[in-house]
Amino acid sequence: MVEHVFQCPYCGEDISMLLDPSVTVQKYIEDCEVCCNPIEINARFADRELVLFEAESIDQ
């Protein structure tokens, strides 16, 4: 597992997340631990290294 820290696109708080580098392309929804808003997570690994990470708000 790889720990990645990013800022919530809603409240700006730092969030720590564990990512599995064995899954090369990841896309899912995760709620912010602070403000509970849904965040769309996009992550991509190459050779078990994180090469892309996006955390975006979801337009409701």
Z-matrix of the N, CA and C atoms (Angstrom, degrees):
N
C 1 1.454
C 2 1.528 1 109.20
N 3 1.312 2 115.55 1 149.25
C 4 1.460 3 122.80 2 179.78
C 5 1.527 4 108.10 3 -121.76
N 6 1.324 5 116.77 4 127.72
C 7 1.460 6 119.85 5 176.70
C 8 1.527 7 109.23 6 -85.05
N 9 1.331 8 116.11 7 134.03
C 10 1.460 9 121.12 8 177.76
C 11 1.532 10 107.89 9 -132.24
N 12 1.323 11 116.56 10 133.27
C 13 1.467 12 122.18 11 178.99
C 14 1.522 13 108.24 12 -110.72
N 15 1.331 14 115.61 13 133.63
C 16 1.464 15 121.47 14 179.43
C 17 1.523 16 109.07 15 -145.65
N 18 1.327 17 116.62 16 169.14
C 19 1.464 18 121.11 17 178.73
C 20 1.518 19 110.31 18 -98.55
N 21 1.322 20 115.78 19 138.32
C 22 1.460 21 121.38 20 175.56
C 23 1.531 22 108.87 21 -63.42
N 24 1.334 23 118.06 22 131.45
C 25 1.460 24 120.05 23 179.56
C 26 1.532 25 113.46 24 -70.21
N 27 1.327 26 117.76 25 -11.43
C 28 1.460 27 121.46 26 179.17
C 29 1.532 28 111.69 27 -94.94
N 30 1.348 29 116.52 28 -56.51
C 31 1.460 30 119.83 29 -171.95
C 32 1.525 31 113.80 30 -105.50
N 33 1.338 32 117.71 31 -11.10
C 34 1.457 33 121.06 32 176.70
C 35 1.518 34 115.34 33 81.18
N 36 1.324 35 118.06 34 0.82
C 37 1.463 36 121.05 35 179.28
C 38 1.530 37 110.75 36 -72.50
N 39 1.324 38 116.31 37 148.25
C 40 1.458 39 121.35 38 175.16
C 41 1.521 40 109.67 39 -72.93
N 42 1.325 41 116.03 40 135.26
C 43 1.454 42 123.04 41 179.60
C 44 1.522 43 107.81 42 -126.20
N 45 1.315 44 116.64 43 133.42
C 46 1.464 45 122.55 44 176.44
C 47 1.523 46 108.22 45 -101.78
N 48 1.323 47 116.28 46 133.83
C 49 1.451 48 121.05 47 -177.49
C 50 1.521 49 109.54 48 -137.26
N 51 1.326 50 116.89 49 140.84
C 52 1.460 51 121.71 50 174.62
C 53 1.524 52 109.02 51 -95.22
N 54 1.336 53 115.67 52 128.53
C 55 1.462 54 121.63 53 -179.94
C 56 1.523 55 109.15 54 -116.92
N 57 1.319 56 116.31 55 146.78
C 58 1.462 57 122.23 56 -179.64
C 59 1.530 58 109.31 57 -96.34
N 60 1.321 59 118.96 58 108.09
C 61 1.464 60 120.93 59 -177.05
C 62 1.527 61 114.08 60 -70.78
N 63 1.329 62 118.76 61 -8.24
C 64 1.459 63 120.78 62 177.41
C 65 1.533 64 111.83 63 -77.37
N 66 1.336 65 117.23 64 -14.59
C 67 1.467 66 122.18 65 176.34
C 68 1.527 67 106.72 66 -102.09
N 69 1.336 68 117.23 67 109.48
C 70 1.467 69 120.21 68 -169.90
C 71 1.522 70 114.28 69 -69.89
N 72 1.339 71 118.17 70 -35.16
C 73 1.467 72 121.48 71 179.20
C 74 1.517 73 108.18 72 -124.25
N 75 1.329 74 116.15 73 125.15
C 76 1.462 75 121.38 74 -177.97
C 77 1.526 76 109.04 75 -130.40
N 78 1.334 77 115.76 76 133.88
C 79 1.468 78 121.33 77 176.35
C 80 1.523 79 106.69 78 -146.69
N 81 1.323 80 115.35 79 121.42
C 82 1.457 81 119.37 80 -179.42
C 83 1.520 82 110.28 81 -162.07
N 84 1.324 83 115.77 82 174.71
C 85 1.464 84 123.48 83 179.32
C 86 1.521 85 108.09 84 -107.84
N 87 1.330 86 115.69 85 131.75
C 88 1.470 87 122.35 86 178.27
C 89 1.525 88 107.52 87 -132.35
N 90 1.323 89 117.89 88 132.67
C 91 1.464 90 120.94 89 177.61
C 92 1.523 91 110.22 90 -78.76
N 93 1.327 92 116.71 91 140.64
C 94 1.464 93 122.21 92 175.80
C 95 1.529 94 108.36 93 -62.93
N 96 1.328 95 116.00 94 136.13
C 97 1.467 96 121.24 95 179.52
C 98 1.522 97 112.45 96 -69.79
N 99 1.337 98 117.25 97 -19.54
C 100 1.458 99 121.53 98 -175.79
C 101 1.533 100 110.92 99 -98.27
N 102 1.342 101 117.13 100 -56.89
C 103 1.471 102 120.14 101 -174.12
C 104 1.530 103 113.82 102 -101.76
N 105 1.338 104 117.36 103 -5.12
C 106 1.471 105 124.09 104 175.55
C 107 1.527 106 115.14 105 67.81
N 108 1.324 107 118.51 106 10.00
C 109 1.464 108 120.42 107 176.40
C 110 1.523 109 110.18 108 -77.63
N 111 1.362 110 117.36 109 149.05
C 112 1.465 111 120.49 110 -178.64
C 113 1.531 112 111.34 111 -77.13
N 114 1.334 113 115.60 112 133.68
C 115 1.459 114 122.55 113 -179.85
C 116 1.525 115 108.10 114 -118.31
N 117 1.326 116 116.96 115 129.93
C 118 1.462 117 120.48 116 174.86
C 119 1.527 118 108.27 117 -84.43
N 120 1.315 119 115.92 118 120.92
C 121 1.460 120 122.59 119 -178.74
C 122 1.525 121 108.82 120 -104.66
N 123 1.324 122 116.48 121 128.89
C 124 1.461 123 123.23 122 173.02
C 125 1.519 124 107.08 123 -125.76
N 126 1.325 125 116.49 124 121.63
C 127 1.464 126 120.84 125 179.72
C 128 1.518 127 108.98 126 -134.56
N 129 1.325 128 114.89 127 145.18
C 130 1.467 129 120.03 128 177.85
C 131 1.521 130 108.81 129 -138.27
N 132 1.328 131 115.03 130 135.19
C 133 1.458 132 122.40 131 178.40
C 134 1.524 133 109.76 132 -116.00
N 135 1.323 134 116.32 133 144.99
C 136 1.464 135 123.36 134 171.29
C 137 1.517 136 106.64 135 -132.79
N 138 1.315 137 116.73 136 125.54
C 139 1.467 138 121.60 137 -176.64
C 140 1.527 139 111.46 138 52.28
N 141 1.340 140 114.20 139 41.00
C 142 1.471 141 122.89 140 177.86
C 143 1.532 142 113.96 141 65.49
N 144 1.326 143 117.10 142 14.21
C 145 1.470 144 122.58 143 176.10
C 146 1.529 145 108.69 144 -108.91
N 147 1.322 146 116.82 145 136.89
C 148 1.460 147 121.75 146 178.18
C 149 1.527 148 109.09 147 -70.85
N 150 1.332 149 116.90 148 117.16
C 151 1.466 150 120.92 149 -178.47
C 152 1.527 151 112.40 150 -110.49
N 153 1.332 152 117.46 151 -15.99
C 154 1.464 153 121.07 152 178.46
C 155 1.512 154 108.27 153 -149.53
N 156 1.336 155 115.92 154 133.71
C 157 1.467 156 120.52 155 173.28
C 158 1.510 157 107.83 156 -144.56
N 159 1.328 158 116.43 157 124.99
C 160 1.464 159 122.18 158 176.16
C 161 1.520 160 108.37 159 -130.20
N 162 1.316 161 115.77 160 136.65
C 163 1.463 162 122.53 161 174.78
C 164 1.512 163 106.48 162 -129.02
N 165 1.328 164 116.77 163 110.43
C 166 1.454 165 121.57 164 -172.71
C 167 1.519 166 111.62 165 -124.69
N 168 1.322 167 115.82 166 150.67
C 169 1.462 168 120.54 167 174.54
C 170 1.522 169 109.28 168 -69.69
N 171 1.324 170 115.19 169 156.92
C 172 1.446 171 121.06 170 178.65
C 173 1.517 172 108.22 171 -106.36
N 174 1.310 173 116.38 172 124.87
C 175 1.470 174 120.03 173 178.34
C 176 1.520 175 108.51 174 -74.91
N 177 1.326 176 114.29 175 118.76
C 178 1.472 177 118.77 176 -177.45
C 179 1.503 178 110.88 177 -102.53
